[in-house]
Amino acid sequence: MAEQQTAASLPPQGQDLIYALDIGTRSIIGLLGTRVGDRMCVQAMETRLHTQRVMVDGQIEDIAQVAAAVREVTARLEEEAGCHLERACVAAAGRALRTEQGHSVLEQSAPEPVGQSVIAQLEAAAVADAEETLRSGREDPQRMLLVGYTATRYLLDGYPMVNLLDHTGKNLEADVVATFLPGGVIDSLYAVMRQAHLEVESLTLEPIAALNAAIPAKLRLLNLCMVDIGAGTSDIAVCRDGSVVGYTMATVAGDEITEALMRAYLVDFDTAEELKAKLAAGGSLEFTDVLGLPQTQTAEDVAAVVAPAADRLAEEIANEILSVNGSAPSAVFLAGGGSKLPGLRERVAAALGMDPKRVAVAGNHFQNTVYSDTLELNDPAYTTPLGIAASAGLGLISDSCQVLLNGSPAKLFRSGSLTAMELLMMNGYTYTDLLGRSGKPLTVKIDGQPRVFHGDPSLPAQLQINGKDAGPTAVVHAGDHVDFTPATPGADRRMTAGELIKLLHTPSITVNGTVPGPEDLIPSGAVIVKTGRPVKPAPAEAPAPVRAAAWTGTLNGKPFSLPGKADGAPYYMMDLLEPSGMDFEHVERPVTLRLNGQPCGFQQVLKNGDLAEIVCEDEMGKT
C-alpha cells in the first residue's frame, strides 16, 4: 500500500521517457533513457538478481516472484527519475524459436513512386507467406505467435534495392525472415507485466534487440554474427549484405557452467554463480559447500572443471551459427553475461575454424546507438536492455503488422490465426468482458418450494473491425482498426422483505425463522414462510412489476426460450453465445453468426420467432 501511495504522488512518466526492461533467467535489468538525435541517452539503470530459480531457459516459471522483482526494480528507478513509471518496453526470450522465410510480389497498376503504405503491404504479405509455411510444417497444436521480422531483400522491377521508399517502379518483391514463439512464452511475459502494474509499450525478440545494440546497421554489409549468451539460452542473429538473414538459438548457455560447478564442488546454485563470476579475476576462490565445509580452489582448477561444459557451449553455438549462415561468418560478436566466461571466445573461434581475433566480446559499438553521461555501458551483460531501449526509442521495431485497438497500437504482434478474442485477451480483457455476466439470482425457498428471482441480464459488448460489426472469432489482419466496448455486467437481484411481502400478497413472512423488518434484504438461500391470510392487492394500487413474455425462437435448429426482462428490454445475439455450448476460448475455426439466414454481429437484436445460427464455418458447408 505504501508503495502504491508513493507512486501515486509522483508525476506520470513522460511520453519521451523509455523504460527498457530485460527480464532474464538470472536477473532483471531496467534502464531509463530518452532519444537525443540518433542515439538513446541512458539516465538510470538498476539490476536485481533473482533470489530463487524462478525462470528456466528464458521461460518464466513463477509469475508472482518475477513480478515482485520487476516491481522492486521499477520502484528504484521511480525514485531516481522522480516519476511514476507506467509503461515498459520488453523482449521475449528465444526459447523454442522458429524462423521462417517469406516472399511476396506486388504489381502496381503503373510505374509510380513507392510509398510507405505500399512497403508495409508488401512486407505484410511476405510475413503472411512465412506464417503459412510455419502452419503447414507443424503437427502439434501449440499456438505460435509472430513477434518480429526483418526484410532481407527488396526487388524493384527485378533490380535489388536496399530501400524501396520513394523509388519509382511497377513490380515489387520482398523477402523477410520472420521469427515466431509459442504463445505461452508471451502469455507469461504479459502476466508478469500486469502483476507489476506496467503497460507493455513495445515487444520484440531478445536477439533482435541485442543485434540493434551490438552491430550497427552500417556494419551489416559484412557477414557478421551476434551471439547473446544469457543464463538459459544463447540467442543468435546473422547479418550479411546489409540485411539480417536469420535468427536461431541454442538451449545451452550460462546455466550449463553453473550446474557443472554445482556437481563438481557440491555447492548450491547461488554459490556456483559466485564462483563463475569470480573466474575472470583469477587467484584463489573460497567458498563453503552444502555440507558446511570451507573450500579453497585456484581459478585455474575451477576453469579446468568447467572446461568440458564450456566446450559443449562453444560447439553448440558454432553448430547453430553454421546451420543458419551456411559457413563460418567474417566475425562473431559475443554478448550477454555468459560471454565473459574466460576462454569462451577462443573456444568459439576454434569450433568455427576461425582466427580468434575474429571473435570479440560486444561492447565497442554500443556508443553508435546508446550513450550515458553518468553510467559505464560497455559491459556485454547490458546488450539486451540497451538493445530494447534502442529498438523502441529509435523506431527499429517493425510495425507493418500493427493492429490498432481502440485507437492505440495493440500490445502484441500479429499471429497468423489471431482472432478478435485472442487480441482482446492479450491486451488485458477477459472472457467475461466479451460475453458479459448476468446478475446473480436470488434463490430462496417459499413454503418449501424453491423460487428463483433472476438478476438483470448484461448489456452486450460492442466489437467492430474497420467500422463493421464482427464476431469474437473474426480473424484480425495487419493494419486493422479494432474498436471494443466491454459488456456491462447485469445487476444482482436484490429484494427487501417489504418488496417480497408485496409480491407474495401476504401480510407477513418469516425469514430463516425470524420476522424481518420491511427494509431488511432477503439473503440468498433463505427459507421463507408466509404467515397470516393472503391479501388481495388494493384496486387503486399499481400492480407489481411483471416481466415481459419470453422471447422464443430456434438456435441451431433447436427451440430456445429466454425469460422476459422486467423492463421489456430486448435480447441480443450475444445472449445466445453461451446457450450455443461452443467453447470460444478453444475454437480453432472461424465462427459464423446468422439470423434468419443473414450474417450478423453478436449485438444484433433478437425478435420473437427468430432463427439463429452460431456454428463453425465448415458446419455451414464452407471450406
SULJOWO-V181443 format. One line per field, one symbol per residue. psi: psi as a letter, one per 40 degrees, with the letter a starting at -180 (. if undefined). burial: 1 if it has 16 or more other ideal C-beta (glycine too) atoms within 10 Angstrom, else 0. A space follows every 50 residues. Layout:
BEGIN
psi->???
burial->???
END
This chain:
BEGIN
psi->ddddddddeiiihidehhhhhhgiddihhiihiihhbeihhhdihihhih eigeihfehhdgddddddddddddddddddefihhdiihiiiifhfhhhi iiiihhhidihiihidddddddddddddddddddddehdiehhhhheiih hdiihhfehhidheheihidhiiiiihiiiiidddddddddddddefihh dihaidddddddddhideeedigihhhhhaddihhhhhiifeiheiiaih ehadddddddddddefiidddddddddedddaaihhihaeeehiihiidd dddddeddddddddddddddddddddihidihhhiideeehheddddddd defihdeehihiddededdiiieeihefhdeedddddddddddefehhee fhhhhfeihifhiiidfhiddddddefeiidddddihiihihhihhfehi hhhiiiiihiihhihfeiiiidehhhiheihhhhhiihiiiihihidddd dddefidiiihfeihiidehihiieihhhhiiiihiiidehhiihhiiii hiaihfeiiihhiiideeiiiiddeedddeehgeeeheiihhhihfeiii ieehhiiheihihgiiddeeei.
burial->00000010000010001111111111111111101000111111111101 00111011110110111111111101110010111011111111111111 11010100000001000111111111111110110000000011111111 11111100001001000010011111111111101111110110011101 11111111111111100001001111111111111111110011111111 11111111011101101000111011011000001010000000001010 01101100110111111101110110011011111111111101101110 11010000111110110111110000101111111111111111011101 11101000011111111111111111101000111101110101010000 00111111111011100011111111011101010110110010001011 10010100101000010000010001010100000000000000000000 10101100010000100000111111100101010000001111100001 11110100010111100000000
END
